Amino acid sequence: MSDPELHMVQLSLDGKGLIALGKMLHLPLDRTDTGYLVHCALGELFGEEAPQPFSIEGGPGDKPQGGRRVRVLGYTAVGEETLQSRAQLDASPKVYSICDWERLAAKPMPQVFPEGMALQYELRSCPVVRKASSGRGKNQNGDTRSWEEGDELDAFLAEAWNRPDEDLSREQVYRDWLRRQFEIRGGAEPQSIGMERFSIERMTRRVSKGGDGKRKAHTIKRPDVTLTGALKVTGSEAFSELLRSGLGRHKSFGYGMLKVQRA
């Protein structure tokens, strides 16, 4: 059985429409980032066929602005005609109008990436780790920091709290994090890794809380890091799956899309 097709799609979403959708979903807009609004809009428009992972021009952590359009790139298994047909059938008129359908574009990605192929990449990532057990450590100021089993921590803080006496480089920790991602997933080996951008962003998510099952807004802080460099393909099928599924956590919210071009 052949692998499913992979398409890169480009969408232009209306900033005012995204804000209106946030209000409709009762989100706290003063704490809600563009990445989460785009996640909600893509789900309302395309359901299970929504592009994911995806990347937002300007970054998922930016606050939505009503006067501008939001440009989104993403990977999906279907082309532009199927996406629009899905939205025509399932989306409400208000949600349907968020997308500028005349600007919708798509292209099929290569079905084969030859072993040894050299590519340049860009990855907007959220480098975090999930702790396997509870514990405690100290920061560089000597303050005690603790965590519980299953807690999600910034990959840099997770290292720094365990090694407070070492002068750790945030960029080096994030490089090591990305190398581990490639080792776990397979399909490619990074030949170089550079950190182009770093910030700490607030992310608002809707989570189920309590026995009533009602979804409420929960705000967290996470690293927003753009990593670039060169890689070598080590397996065609595994690399295609890497593009299809993305790297790292929070892929539903504008992180993890590996954008590539020939080196």
Secondary structure as GFF3:
##gff-version 3
##sequence-region A 1 263
A	DSSP	beta_strand	7	14	.	.	.	ID=ss1
A	DSSP	alpha_helix	15	24	.	.	.	ID=ss2
A	DSSP	three_ten_helix	29	31	.	.	.	ID=ss3
A	DSSP	alpha_helix	34	46	.	.	.	ID=ss4
A	DSSP	three_ten_helix	47	49	.	.	.	ID=ss5
A	DSSP	beta_strand	54	56	.	.	.	ID=ss6
A	DSSP	beta_strand	69	76	.	.	.	ID=ss7
A	DSSP	alpha_helix	80	90	.	.	.	ID=ss8
A	DSSP	alpha_helix	93	96	.	.	.	ID=ss9
A	DSSP	three_ten_helix	101	103	.	.	.	ID=ss10
A	DSSP	beta_strand	105	108	.	.	.	ID=ss11
A	DSSP	beta_strand	118	125	.	.	.	ID=ss12
A	DSSP	beta_strand	128	130	.	.	.	ID=ss13
A	DSSP	beta_strand	135	138	.	.	.	ID=ss14
A	DSSP	beta_strand	144	147	.	.	.	ID=ss15
A	DSSP	beta_strand	152	154	.	.	.	ID=ss16
A	DSSP	alpha_helix	155	162	.	.	.	ID=ss17
A	DSSP	alpha_helix	170	185	.	.	.	ID=ss18
A	DSSP	beta_strand	188	208	.	.	.	ID=ss19
A	DSSP	beta_strand	215	233	.	.	.	ID=ss20
A	DSSP	alpha_helix	236	245	.	.	.	ID=ss21
A	DSSP	three_ten_helix	251	253	.	.	.	ID=ss22
A	DSSP	beta_strand	258	262	.	.	.	ID=ss23
###
